[in-house]
Amino acid sequence: MSGTGRRRDDETDAFSLRGVRPLAGRDKRRPDPEPAPRSAPARAKPRRFVTAGEGSARVADLAAKTLARLARGDPAPECDVDLHGLDARAARRRVRDALTRARDEDKRCARVIHGRGRHSESGAVLRERLPEWLTEPPLADGVLAFARNARDGGGSTLVLLRRPERAP
């Protein structure tokens, strides 16, 4: 039986941790953190808009004075999106398509002409719904601020667009 005991000692020696030291800077009491799964895509933080009056808002990290300048027409709009004669569904689609195209063309500011609702039985439906459309995906990621145009009596909204991210 001494052979069996000897064999046990050999196995113990083979798995012994004698002479092993922990790596420098590692705390033995804390387990290693679980690695993040590679298949999970990194999610961007949702945009948070700060409302600055009726029909105006800006992303939280944009200066309030930039929004005030936008309402006065600075920067000048580089394209127009006319929504006259459209129902809400078609207008939303047109706004989405036009602003996406404007961003792709590196335009900085767009004017969305929604009217004041004078000729509509329901009132200014498009003017009231536009802020919702601009602050929700997919448009929210491309919008920095929007403000009712002070120069035309509230018949249009100026939209300041975020520059598209380009691959290096």
MINU-99519 format. One record per residue: x, y, z of N, C-alpha, C, O in turn. Coordinates in pm, whole numbers. Atoms other than C-alpha are relative to their C-alpha. Example, Ala and Ser with C-alpha at 12.3 -4.5 7.8 and 13.67 -1.06 7.14 Angstrom:
MINU-99519
<nu 89; nv -119; nw 0; cau 1230; cav -450; caw 780; cu 90; cv 120; cw 0; ou 194; ov 118; ow 66>
<nu -82; nv -119; nw -6; cau 1367; cav -106; caw 714; cu -77; cv 109; cw 73; ou -26; ov 220; ow 90>
This chain:
MINU-99519
<nu 79; nv -118; nw 0; cau 0; cav 0; caw 0; cu 84; cv 126; cw 0; ou 34; ov 235; ow -26>
<nu -85; nv -117; nw -1; cau 294; cav 227; caw 29; cu 8; cv 62; cw -138; ou 29; ov 182; ow -151>
<nu -3; nv -51; nw 136; cau 287; cav 257; caw -350; cu -118; cv 94; cw -27; ou -106; ov 193; ow -99>
<nu 118; nv -82; nw 20; cau -64; cav 400; caw -337; cu 18; cv 134; cw 67; ou -17; ov 238; ow 11>
<nu -24; nv -124; nw -70; cau 34; cav 659; caw -78; cu 101; cv 85; cw -73; ou 89; ov 207; ow -79>
<nu -102; nv -71; nw 75; cau 338; cav 750; caw -283; cu -60; cv 69; cw -122; ou -25; ov 182; ow -156>
<nu 63; nv -54; nw 118; cau 126; cav 801; caw -588; cu -83; cv 124; cw 35; ou -86; ov 221; ow -41>
<nu 77; nv -114; nw -44; cau -100; cav 1035; caw -395; cu 89; cv 120; cw 22; ou 51; ov 231; ow -14>
<nu -93; nv -110; nw -21; cau 196; cav 1246; caw -294; cu 47; cv 58; cw -133; ou 62; ov 180; ow -146>
<nu -42; nv -48; nw 132; cau 309; cav 1267; caw -658; cu -109; cv 87; cw -63; ou -81; ov 191; ow -121>
<nu 110; nv -77; nw 54; cau -37; cav 1386; caw -762; cu -12; cv 135; cw 71; ou -37; ov 238; ow 8>
<nu 10; nv -123; nw -77; cau -42; cav 1642; caw -481; cu 111; cv 96; cw -42; ou 87; ov 215; ow -59>
<nu -111; nv -84; nw 43; cau 303; cav 1768; caw -584; cu -26; cv 59; cw -140; ou 8; ov 174; ow -167>
<nu 24; nv -45; nw 136; cau 192; cav 1792; caw -947; cu -98; cv 118; cw -4; ou -87; ov 205; ow -91>
<nu 99; nv -107; nw -3; cau -98; cav 2021; caw -854; cu 27; cv 102; cw 110; ou -61; ov 181; ow 144>
<nu -36; nv -92; nw -108; cau 81; cav 2214; caw -582; cu 22; cv 140; cw -57; ou 69; ov 156; ow -169>
<nu -18; nv -139; nw 42; cau 87; cav 2591; caw -601; cu 119; cv 63; cw 72; ou 131; ov 185; ow 79>
<nu -119; nv -53; nw -65; cau 412; cav 2624; caw -413; cu 85; cv 76; cw -99; ou 110; ov 31; ow -211>
<nu -86; nv -81; nw 84; cau 628; cav 2899; caw -552; cu -76; cv 91; cw -97; ou -14; ov 166; ow -173>
<nu 80; nv -84; nw 90; cau 341; cav 3069; caw -737; cu -35; cv 128; cw 75; ou -82; ov 125; ow 189>
<nu 32; nv -130; nw -61; cau 298; cav 3441; caw -666; cu -108; cv 70; cw -82; ou -110; ov 56; ow -205>
<nu 102; nv -74; nw 76; cau -1; cav 3660; caw -759; cu 65; cv 109; cw -83; ou 173; ov 159; ow -49>
<nu -50; nv -107; nw 84; cau 50; cav 3913; caw -1036; cu -5; cv 132; cw 77; ou -93; ov 153; ow 160>
<nu -5; nv -131; nw -67; cau 144; cav 4262; caw -922; cu -125; cv 80; cw -34; ou -172; ov 78; ow -148>
<nu 114; nv -86; nw 22; cau -149; cav 4498; caw -878; cu -134; cv -71; cw 4; ou -238; ov -7; ow -13>
<nu 126; nv 74; nw -4; cau -410; cav 4224; caw -847; cu -41; cv -21; cw 144; ou 41; ov -58; ow 228>
<nu 54; nv 21; nw -134; cau -630; cav 4205; caw -540; cu -54; cv -142; cw 5; ou -143; ov -177; ow -72>
<nu 38; nv 141; nw -7; cau -668; cav 3841; caw -438; cu -144; cv -17; cw 46; ou -206; ov -119; ow 17>
<nu 134; nv 15; nw -56; cau -1001; cav 3906; caw -265; cu -109; cv 25; cw -103; ou -222; ov -21; ow -86>
<nu 100; nv -31; nw 102; cau -1179; cav 4034; caw -576; cu 9; cv -98; cw -115; ou 118; ov -121; ow -168>
<nu -5; nv 89; nw 118; cau -1276; cav 3788; caw -846; cu 13; cv 84; cw -127; ou -21; ov 202; ow -129>
<nu -12; nv -67; nw 129; cau -1202; cav 3876; caw -1207; cu -140; cv 35; cw -50; ou -233; ov -45; ow -37>
<nu 132; nv -36; nw 54; cau -1489; cav 4066; caw -1370; cu -33; cv -87; cw -121; ou 56; ov -131; ow -193>
<nu 44; nv 79; nw 115; cau -1694; cav 3876; caw -1625; cu 24; cv 82; cw -127; ou -14; ov 199; ow -132>
<nu -17; nv -75; nw 125; cau -1593; cav 3975; caw -1978; cu -135; cv 22; cw -67; ou -224; ov -63; ow -59>
<nu 125; nv -31; nw 71; cau -1868; cav 4142; caw -2180; cu -11; cv -90; cw -121; ou 88; ov -113; ow -191>
<nu 15; nv 84; nw 119; cau -2012; cav 3918; caw -2447; cu 29; cv 80; cw -126; ou -13; ov 195; ow -139>
<nu -40; nv -70; nw 122; cau -1873; cav 4007; caw -2787; cu -117; cv 24; cw -94; ou -114; ov 117; ow -175>
<nu 111; nv -13; nw 94; cau -2202; cav 3962; caw -2966; cu -92; cv 118; cw 34; ou -169; ov 162; ow -51>
<nu 88; nv -110; nw -39; cau -2375; cav 4241; caw -2770; cu 55; cv 131; cw -56; ou 167; ov 170; ow -22>
<nu -48; nv -127; nw 55; cau -2349; cav 4568; caw -2967; cu -3; cv 109; cw 106; ou -88; ov 108; ow 196>
<nu -2; nv -113; nw -92; cau -2258; cav 4883; caw -2780; cu -117; cv 91; cw -35; ou -136; ov 126; ow -152>
<nu 116; nv -84; nw 25; cau -2568; cav 5096; caw -2741; cu 31; cv 143; cw 35; ou 89; ov 173; ow 140>
<nu -21; nv -143; nw -24; cau -2556; cav 5469; caw -2770; cu -103; cv 49; cw 101; ou -215; ov -1; ow 109>
<nu 90; nv -59; nw -96; cau -2707; cav 5674; caw -2495; cu -110; cv 73; cw -75; ou -81; ov 147; ow -169>
<nu 106; nv -71; nw 72; cau -3049; cav 5799; caw -2601; cu 14; cv 150; cw 19; ou 55; ov 197; ow 125>
<nu -8; nv -146; nw -6; cau -3061; cav 6171; caw -2679; cu -103; cv 54; cw 95; ou -219; ov 11; ow 95>
<nu 93; nv -66; nw -92; cau -3214; cav 6385; caw -2410; cu -17; cv 143; cw -45; ou 80; ov 218; ow -57>
<nu 31; nv -135; nw 47; cau -3385; cav 6701; caw -2527; cu -53; cv 84; cw 115; ou -128; ov 36; ow 200>
<nu 48; nv -97; nw -96; cau -3445; cav 7009; caw -2315; cu -97; cv 90; cw -73; ou -59; ov 157; ow -169>
<nu 101; nv -85; nw 63; cau -3768; cav 7187; caw -2406; cu 25; cv 144; cw 39; ou 52; ov 176; ow 155>
<nu -30; nv -141; nw -24; cau -3723; cav 7559; caw -2442; cu -112; cv 89; cw -52; ou -86; ov 191; ow -115>
<nu 112; nv -78; nw 50; cau -4069; cav 7687; caw -2519; cu -81; cv -83; cw -97; ou -43; ov -194; ow -133>
<nu 89; nv 72; nw 91; cau -4350; cav 7588; caw -2749; cu 67; cv -22; cw -136; ou 104; ov 73; ow -205>
<nu -57; nv 33; nw 130; cau -4211; cav 7405; caw -3050; cu 150; cv 15; cw -10; ou 204; ov 17; ow -121>
<nu -146; nv -16; nw 1; cau -3845; cav 7448; caw -2948; cu 63; cv -94; cw 101; ou 10; ov -115; ow 210>
<nu -74; nv 87; nw -91; cau -3594; cav 7211; caw -2793; cu 143; cv -11; cw -50; ou 173; ov 19; ow -166>
<nu -141; nv 21; nw 34; cau -3223; cav 7135; caw -2789; cu 50; cv -122; cw 77; ou -8; ov -159; ow 179>
<nu -60; nv 109; nw -76; cau -3006; cav 6842; caw -2685; cu 62; cv 62; cw 124; ou 101; ov 179; ow 123>
<nu -42; nv -52; nw -131; cau -2893; cav 6879; caw -2326; cu 138; cv 64; cw -2; ou 163; ov 158; ow 73>
<nu -137; nv -53; nw -2; cau -2527; cav 6947; caw -2408; cu 23; cv 114; cw -100; ou 138; ov 151; ow -124>
<nu -12; nv -113; nw 92; cau -2598; cav 7228; caw -2658; cu -36; cv 128; cw 74; ou -132; ov 131; ow 152>
<nu 22; nv -127; nw -69; cau -2580; cav 7589; caw -2538; cu -137; cv 59; cw -36; ou -182; ov 50; ow -150>
<nu 131; nv -61; nw 20; cau -2914; cav 7769; caw -2494; cu 7; cv 115; cw -101; ou -89; ov 139; ow -174>
<nu -11; nv -112; nw 94; cau -2784; cav 8067; caw -2693; cu 2; cv -48; cw -145; ou -38; ov 26; ow -235>
<nu 3; nv 57; nw 135; cau -2741; cav 7840; caw -2997; cu -144; cv -18; cw -45; ou -176; ov 6; ow -162>
<nu 142; nv 15; nw 33; cau -3113; cav 7766; caw -2983; cu -64; cv 135; cw -29; ou -145; ov 147; ow -121>
<nu 53; nv -135; nw 24; cau -3195; cav 8138; caw -2959; cu 43; cv 52; cw -137; ou -36; ov 115; ow -207>
<nu -48; nv -42; nw 133; cau -2978; cav 8207; caw -3266; cu -74; cv -74; cw -110; ou -107; ov -17; ow -214>
<nu 72; nv 80; nw 99; cau -3149; cav 7924; caw -3453; cu -139; cv 58; cw -25; ou -181; ov 68; ow -140>
<nu 136; nv -57; nw 15; cau -3494; cav 8077; caw -3388; cu 3; cv 128; cw -83; ou -96; ov 162; ow -148>
<nu -14; nv -123; nw 79; cau -3366; cav 8400; caw -3548; cu 51; cv -28; cw -142; ou 65; ov 65; ow -222>
<nu -42; nv 35; nw 136; cau -3247; cav 8211; caw -3858; cu 150; cv -14; cw -18; ou 198; ov -7; ow -131>
<nu -145; nv 16; nw 9; cau -2878; cav 8160; caw -3778; cu 38; cv -138; cw 55; ou 24; ov -162; ow 175>
<nu -38; nv -16; nw 139; cau -2756; cav 7949; caw -3946; cu -123; cv 1; cw -92; ou -231; ov -47; ow -55>
<nu 108; nv -6; nw 99; cau -2967; cav 8010; caw -4254; cu -33; cv -141; cw -48; ou 57; ov -224; ow -64>
<nu 35; nv 134; nw 49; cau -3163; cav 7707; caw -4374; cu 57; cv -26; cw -139; ou 57; ov 61; ow -225>
<nu -59; nv 40; nw 127; cau -2998; cav 7520; caw -4659; cu -96; cv -82; cw -86; ou -68; ov -107; ow -204>
<nu 100; nv 74; nw 76; cau -3306; cav 7323; caw -4763; cu -136; cv 16; cw 66; ou -146; ov 48; ow 185>
<nu 137; nv -10; nw -49; cau -3684; cav 7327; caw -4725; cu -70; cv -134; cw -13; ou -47; ov -210; ow -108>
<nu 85; nv 118; nw 3; cau -3925; cav 7046; caw -4644; cu -143; cv 52; cw 12; ou -185; ov 92; ow 120>
<nu 136; nv -55; nw 1; cau -4279; cav 7151; caw -4742; cu -100; cv -112; cw 28; ou -106; ov -211; ow -44>
<nu 97; nv 101; nw -42; cau -4555; cav 6956; caw -4568; cu -144; cv 37; cw -35; ou -236; ov -36; ow 1>
<nu 136; nv -42; nw 35; cau -4856; cav 7147; caw -4706; cu -73; cv -108; cw -77; ou -19; ov -168; ow -170>
<nu 85; nv 95; nw 70; cau -5139; cav 6919; caw -4813; cu 21; cv -145; cw 39; ou -45; ov -232; ow -17>
<nu -26; nv 139; nw -40; cau -5002; cav 6606; caw -4639; cu -72; cv -34; cw 130; ou -92; ov 52; ow 215>
<nu 53; nv 44; nw -129; cau -5164; cav 6401; caw -4367; cu 120; cv -31; cw 91; ou 234; ov -30; ow 45>
<nu -108; nv 18; nw -99; cau -4961; cav 6324; caw -4051; cu 95; cv -113; cw -38; ou 217; ov -98; ow -22>
<nu -86; nv 115; nw 35; cau -4831; cav 5985; caw -4171; cu 94; cv 35; cw -115; ou 214; ov 9; ow -108>
<nu -83; nv -37; nw 116; cau -4709; cav 6116; caw -4507; cu 98; cv 111; cw 37; ou 212; ov 112; ow -11>
<nu -89; nv -109; nw -42; cau -4566; cav 6428; caw -4343; cu 116; cv -54; cw 81; ou 230; ov -10; ow 62>
<nu -108; nv 58; nw -81; cau -4367; cav 6224; caw -4091; cu 103; cv -70; cw -89; ou 223; ov -56; ow -70>
<nu -89; nv 69; nw 94; cau -4224; cav 6011; caw -4371; cu 84; cv 99; cw -79; ou 204; ov 79; ow -98>
<nu -73; nv -99; nw 78; cau -4131; cav 6319; caw -4575; cu 106; cv 68; cw 86; ou 218; ov 91; ow 40>
<nu -98; nv -63; nw -90; cau -3960; cav 6482; caw -4274; cu 118; cv -94; cw 22; ou 233; ov -52; ow 14>
<nu -108; nv 98; nw -23; cau -3764; cav 6164; caw -4200; cu 91; cv -12; cw -121; ou 213; ov -6; ow -107>
<nu -80; nv 17; nw 122; cau -3651; cav 6118; caw -4560; cu 81; cv 125; cw -33; ou 199; ov 117; ow -67>
<nu -67; nv -126; nw 36; cau -3567; cav 6485; caw -4620; cu 113; cv 34; cw 96; ou 220; ov 77; ow 53>
<nu -106; nv -33; nw -96; cau -3369; cav 6533; caw -4298; cu 115; cv -101; cw -7; ou 231; ov -64; ow 12>
<nu -106; nv 100; nw 18; cau -3179; cav 6208; caw -4350; cu 84; cv 35; cw -122; ou 207; ov 28; ow -117>
<nu -71; nv -39; nw 122; cau -3089; cav 6321; caw -4703; cu 84; cv 126; cw 25; ou 198; ov 135; ow -19>
<nu -72; nv -124; nw -30; cau -2990; cav 6667; caw -4577; cu 126; cv -28; cw 80; ou 231; ov 29; ow 52>
<nu -119; nv 36; nw -79; cau -2754; cav 6515; caw -4319; cu 104; cv -69; cw -87; ou 223; ov -42; ow -76>
<nu -93; nv 71; nw 89; cau -2603; cav 6285; caw -4582; cu 71; cv 96; cw -93; ou 184; ov 71; ow -136>
<nu -59; nv -101; nw 88; cau -2539; cav 6594; caw -4795; cu 75; cv 108; cw 80; ou 109; ov 213; ow 26>
<nu -72; nv -90; nw -91; cau -2367; cav 6767; caw -4496; cu -66; cv 136; cw 15; ou 2; ov 237; ow 33>
<nu 72; nv -125; nw -24; cau -2636; cav 7033; caw -4464; cu -15; cv 18; cw 151; ou -35; ov -79; ow 224>
<nu 0; nv -30; nw -144; cau -2642; cav 7204; caw -4126; cu -137; cv 38; cw 53; ou -169; ov 10; ow 169>
<nu 129; nv -49; nw -47; cau -2991; cav 7355; caw -4110; cu -107; cv -23; cw -108; ou -83; ov -2; ow -227>
<nu 113; nv 22; nw 91; cau -3329; cav 7268; caw -4264; cu -122; cv 74; cw 53; ou -139; ov 90; ow 174>
<nu 125; nv -65; nw -39; cau -3660; cav 7453; caw -4264; cu -114; cv -96; cw -35; ou -129; ov -135; ow -151>
<nu 116; nv 85; nw 22; cau -3969; cav 7236; caw -4219; cu -122; cv 92; cw -1; ou -155; ov 153; ow 100>
<nu 115; nv -88; nw 17; cau -4272; cav 7426; caw -4353; cu -126; cv -81; cw 25; ou -166; ov -163; ow -57>
<nu 118; nv 77; nw -40; cau -4577; cav 7290; caw -4174; cu -127; cv 83; cw -4; ou -236; ov 27; ow 1>
<nu 117; nv -87; nw 0; cau -4811; cav 7589; caw -4188; cu -49; cv 26; cw 141; ou 4; ov -28; ow 238>
<nu 55; nv -38; nw -131; cau -5017; cav 7736; caw -3905; cu -133; cv -66; cw 29; ou -191; ov -44; ow 136>
<nu 125; nv 72; nw -22; cau -5323; cav 7518; caw -3946; cu -125; cv 83; cw -23; ou -232; ov 45; ow 23>
<nu 117; nv -88; nw 23; cau -5553; cav 7799; caw -4060; cu -106; cv -64; cw -89; ou -225; ov -36; ow -74>
<nu 94; nv 59; nw 96; cau -5711; cav 7591; caw -4336; cu -33; cv -145; cw 36; ou -83; ov -220; ow -48>
<nu 25; nv 137; nw -43; cau -5742; cav 7270; caw -4136; cu -106; cv 0; cw 110; ou -101; ov 82; ow 201>
<nu 104; nv 11; nw -102; cau -6048; cav 7168; caw -3934; cu 58; cv -43; cw 134; ou 5; ov -8; ow 239>
<nu -62; nv 53; nw -122; cau -5819; cav 6997; caw -3682; cu 102; cv 95; cw 61; ou 157; ov 65; ow 167>
<nu -101; nv -92; nw -50; cau -5590; cav 7296; caw -3633; cu 137; cv -34; cw -54; ou 150; ov -100; ow -158>
<nu -139; nv 16; nw 45; cau -5212; cav 7290; caw -3663; cu 56; cv -137; cw 41; ou 146; ov -145; ow 124>
<nu -39; nv 136; nw -36; cau -5172; cav 6912; caw -3644; cu 148; cv -26; cw -27; ou 219; ov -77; ow 59>
<nu -140; nv 26; nw 37; cau -4838; cav 6896; caw -3826; cu 96; cv 81; cw 87; ou 199; ov 29; ow 129>
<nu -85; nv -85; nw -83; cau -4689; cav 7186; caw -3629; cu 10; cv -57; cw 141; ou 116; ov -53; ow 203>
<nu 1; nv 56; nw -135; cau -4790; cav 7019; caw -3301; cu 70; cv -135; cw 7; ou 128; ov -168; ow 110>
<nu -60; nv 134; nw 0; cau -4664; cav 6671; caw -3399; cu 149; cv 2; cw -32; ou 221; ov -91; ow 5>
<nu -139; nv -5; nw 44; cau -4329; cav 6781; caw -3544; cu 101; cv -16; cw 114; ou 195; ov -93; ow 98>
<nu -98; nv 20; nw -108; cau -4145; cav 6813; caw -3208; cu 11; cv -146; cw 45; ou 120; ov -193; ow 77>
<nu 0; nv 142; nw -36; cau -4244; cav 6456; caw -3124; cu 83; cv -80; cw -101; ou 163; ov -165; ow -62>
<nu -72; nv 72; nw 104; cau -4109; cav 6330; caw -3456; cu 150; cv 25; cw 8; ou 230; ov -65; ow -14>
<nu -143; nv -36; nw -2; cau -3779; cav 6515; caw -3414; cu 74; cv -53; cw 122; ou 196; ov -68; ow 118>
<nu -66; nv 44; nw -122; cau -3711; cav 6389; caw -3062; cu -8; cv -151; cw 22; ou 36; ov -201; ow 125>
<nu 9; nv 145; nw -9; cau -3783; cav 6021; caw -3127; cu 83; cv -63; cw -112; ou 105; ov -2; ow -216>
<nu -72; nv 68; nw 107; cau -3582; cav 5765; caw -3323; cu -89; cv -15; cw -123; ou -211; ov -29; ow -107>
<nu -142; nv -4; nw 35; cau -3476; cav 5757; caw -3597; cu 56; cv 142; cw -13; ou 177; ov 157; ow -29>
<nu -49; nv -136; nw 23; cau -3454; cav 6138; caw -3627; cu 79; cv 57; cw 118; ou 167; ov 140; ow 97>
<nu -62; nv -60; nw -118; cau -3342; cav 6214; caw -3269; cu 152; cv -3; cw -5; ou 217; ov 90; ow 43>
<nu -146; nv 9; nw 6; cau -2985; cav 6098; caw -3337; cu 62; cv 103; cw -94; ou 180; ov 134; ow -82>
<nu -54; nv -95; nw 97; cau -2947; cav 6348; caw -3620; cu -36; cv 145; cw 27; ou 5; ov 234; ow -47>
<nu 47; nv -135; nw -29; cau -3107; cav 6653; caw -3458; cu 71; cv 55; cw 124; ou 78; ov -12; ow 227>
<nu -59; nv -70; nw -115; cau -2925; cav 6900; caw -3231; cu -100; cv 93; cw 67; ou -104; ov 102; ow 190>
<nu 98; nv -95; nw -54; cau -3203; cav 7157; caw -3190; cu -104; cv 31; cw -107; ou -81; ov 8; ow -226>
<nu 101; nv -51; nw 92; cau -3521; cav 7290; caw -3344; cu -76; cv 112; cw 68; ou -94; ov 112; ow 190>
<nu 70; nv -117; nw -52; cau -3712; cav 7613; caw -3304; cu -97; cv 52; cw -104; ou -70; ov 47; ow -224>
<nu 94; nv -65; nw 91; cau -4015; cav 7780; caw -3452; cu 69; cv 120; cw -61; ou 142; ov 192; ow 6>
<nu -62; nv -109; nw 73; cau -3907; cav 8028; caw -3713; cu -68; cv 132; cw 40; ou -186; ov 152; ow 13>
<nu 54; nv -128; nw -48; cau -3954; cav 8376; caw -3563; cu -33; cv 94; cw -116; ou -107; ov 191; ow -96>
<nu 18; nv -92; nw 114; cau -3954; cav 8535; caw -3910; cu -128; cv -23; cw -79; ou -167; ov 63; ow -158>
<nu 118; nv 26; nw 84; cau -4266; cav 8374; caw -4053; cu -128; cv -23; cw 79; ou -224; ov -79; ow 25>
<nu 122; nv 10; nw -78; cau -4520; cav 8382; caw -3772; cu -35; cv -140; cw 47; ou -152; ov -166; ow 78>
<nu 26; nv 135; nw -51; cau -4485; cav 8018; caw -3669; cu -42; cv -101; cw -103; ou -91; ov -208; ow -67>
<nu 39; nv 93; nw 105; cau -4551; cav 7854; caw -4005; cu 108; cv -99; cw -39; ou 86; ov -186; ow -123>
<nu -107; nv 94; nw 29; cau -4218; cav 7674; caw -4012; cu 87; cv -19; cw 123; ou 85; ov 62; ow 216>
<nu -93; nv 32; nw -109; cau -3962; cav 7516; caw -3782; cu 138; cv -19; cw -60; ou 154; ov -87; ow -161>
<nu -138; nv 16; nw 43; cau -3587; cav 7543; caw -3823; cu 64; cv -114; cw 79; ou 48; ov -122; ow 201>
<nu -60; nv 119; nw -62; cau -3393; cav 7224; caw -3751; cu 150; cv 5; cw -19; ou 198; ov 8; ow -133>
<nu -146; nv 3; nw 4; cau -3022; cav 7226; caw -3664; cu 41; cv -147; cw 1; ou 7; ov -221; ow 92>
<nu -35; nv 139; nw 18; cau -2872; cav 6899; caw -3783; cu 140; cv -31; cw 52; ou 231; ov 52; ow 44>
<nu -130; nv 50; nw -45; cau -2587; cav 6699; caw -3632; cu 77; cv -45; cw -123; ou 20; ov -102; ow -216>
<nu -84; nv 46; nw 111; cau -2298; cav 6634; caw -3865; cu 9; cv -152; cw 7; ou 26; ov -208; ow 115>
<nu -8; nv 146; nw -2; cau -2292; cav 6269; caw -3971; cu 141; cv -45; cw 37; ou 240; ov 18; ow 1>
<nu -131; nv 57; nw -37; cau -2014; cav 6056; caw -3825; cu 57; cv -73; cw -122; ou -11; ov -153; ow -186>
<nu -66; nv 61; nw 116; cau -1769; cav 5952; caw -4091; cu 102; cv -102; cw 49; ou 167; ov -81; ow 151>
<nu -100; nv 101; nw -32; cau -1554; cav 5641; caw -4083; cu 139; cv 58; cw -30; ou 157; ov 128; ow -130>
<nu -135; nv -56; nw 23; cau -1183; cav 5726; caw -4049; cu 68; cv -55; cw -122; ou 181; ov -17; ow -153>
